[in-house]
Amino acid sequence: MSRVTPIGALRHRLQLETESRVDDGGGGVTQTWSPVATVWASIKPRSGQEVFAADRLSGRLTHEIRIRYRTGVTPVMRFRQGSRIFQILAVIDMDERRRWLRCLCEEREL
């Protein structure tokens, strides 16, 4: 895609979620995810790999997800599309004019 993302490329409906940590009463925390917004996005796969760890094979895919600019999107958030989860690794304001965000994401446990 060029620097200008055509509106027709935003064909995926994603849920933007943020992490919440709640005390579990035993000295630990429970991690939950709360929806922040539902956004239209373009998803472009970048690379993939298989990793053998903890006596099992797991896959990882990296994606570039583009959305219209919105404040507050950070790497501690994630995108969800049904059962697919995209962890945000980096957020880039593409032309520094607050029009588009380019999010570098990783999809794990494939």
C-alpha positions as CSV (number, residue, x, y, z in Angstrom):
1,M,0.0,0.0,0.0
2,S,1.1,3.5,-0.6
3,R,1.3,6.2,2.1
4,V,-2.4,7.0,1.3
5,T,-4.6,4.2,2.3
6,P,-7.7,3.9,0.1
7,I,-10.9,3.8,2.0
8,G,-11.8,0.5,0.3
9,A,-8.8,-1.2,1.9
10,L,-10.4,-0.8,5.4
11,R,-12.5,-3.9,5.0
12,H,-11.7,-5.7,8.3
13,R,-13.8,-4.9,11.5
14,L,-11.5,-5.1,14.5
15,Q,-12.1,-4.6,18.2
16,L,-9.4,-2.5,19.9
17,E,-8.9,-3.8,23.5
18,T,-6.9,-2.6,26.5
19,E,-5.5,-4.6,29.3
20,S,-6.9,-4.4,32.8
21,R,-5.3,-6.0,35.9
22,V,-7.5,-6.9,38.9
23,D,-6.2,-8.1,42.3
24,D,-7.1,-11.7,42.8
25,G,-7.1,-11.5,46.6
26,G,-4.2,-13.8,46.9
27,G,-1.3,-11.4,46.1
28,G,-1.5,-11.9,42.4
29,V,-3.5,-10.3,39.6
30,T,-5.9,-11.4,37.0
31,Q,-5.5,-10.1,33.5
32,T,-8.6,-9.2,31.5
33,W,-9.2,-7.3,28.3
34,S,-11.7,-4.6,27.9
35,P,-13.0,-3.2,24.5
36,V,-12.1,0.4,23.7
37,A,-13.5,0.8,20.2
38,T,-14.5,-1.0,17.1
39,V,-12.5,0.2,14.1
40,W,-12.3,-0.5,10.4
41,A,-8.8,-1.6,9.3
42,S,-6.6,-3.1,6.6
43,I,-4.6,-6.1,7.5
44,K,-1.5,-7.0,5.5
45,P,0.5,-10.1,6.5
46,R,4.3,-9.5,6.7
47,S,6.1,-12.6,7.8
48,G,5.7,-15.9,9.6
49,Q,7.7,-18.5,11.5
50,E,7.3,-21.7,13.4
51,V,8.9,-22.0,16.8
52,F,9.5,-25.2,18.9
53,A,9.3,-24.2,22.6
54,A,8.0,-25.9,25.7
55,D,7.8,-29.3,23.9
56,R,5.4,-28.0,21.3
57,L,5.3,-26.3,17.9
58,S,3.8,-22.8,17.7
59,G,3.4,-20.4,14.9
60,R,3.8,-16.6,14.8
61,L,2.7,-14.2,12.0
62,T,3.5,-10.5,11.8
63,H,1.0,-8.1,10.3
64,E,0.7,-4.5,9.4
65,I,-2.6,-3.1,10.5
66,R,-3.7,0.3,9.3
67,I,-6.5,2.3,10.9
68,R,-7.6,5.9,10.8
69,Y,-5.8,8.0,13.4
70,R,-7.1,7.8,16.9
71,T,-5.4,9.0,20.1
72,G,-4.3,6.7,22.8
73,V,-3.4,3.6,20.7
74,T,-0.3,2.1,22.4
75,P,1.7,-1.2,22.3
76,V,0.0,-2.4,25.5
77,M,-3.2,-2.8,23.5
78,R,-4.3,-5.4,21.1
79,F,-6.8,-6.0,18.2
80,R,-9.3,-8.8,18.1
81,Q,-11.1,-10.2,15.1
82,G,-13.3,-13.1,16.3
83,S,-10.8,-15.6,17.8
84,R,-7.8,-14.0,16.2
85,I,-5.7,-11.8,18.4
86,F,-3.1,-9.3,17.2
87,Q,-0.7,-8.0,19.8
88,I,0.4,-4.5,19.0
89,L,4.2,-4.2,18.9
90,A,4.6,-0.6,17.6
91,V,2.3,2.3,16.6
92,I,3.4,4.7,13.9
93,D,1.7,8.0,12.8
94,M,2.5,7.4,9.2
95,D,2.9,11.0,7.9
96,E,2.8,12.7,11.3
97,R,-0.4,14.6,10.3
98,R,-2.7,12.5,12.5
99,R,-4.5,10.9,9.6
100,W,-3.4,7.2,9.7
101,L,-1.9,4.8,12.2
102,R,0.3,1.9,11.1
103,C,0.4,-0.7,13.8
104,L,3.0,-3.5,13.6
105,C,1.4,-6.5,15.2
106,E,2.0,-10.2,16.0
107,E,-0.5,-13.0,15.9
108,R,0.6,-15.9,18.1
109,E,-0.5,-19.5,18.9
110,L,-1.5,-20.5,15.4
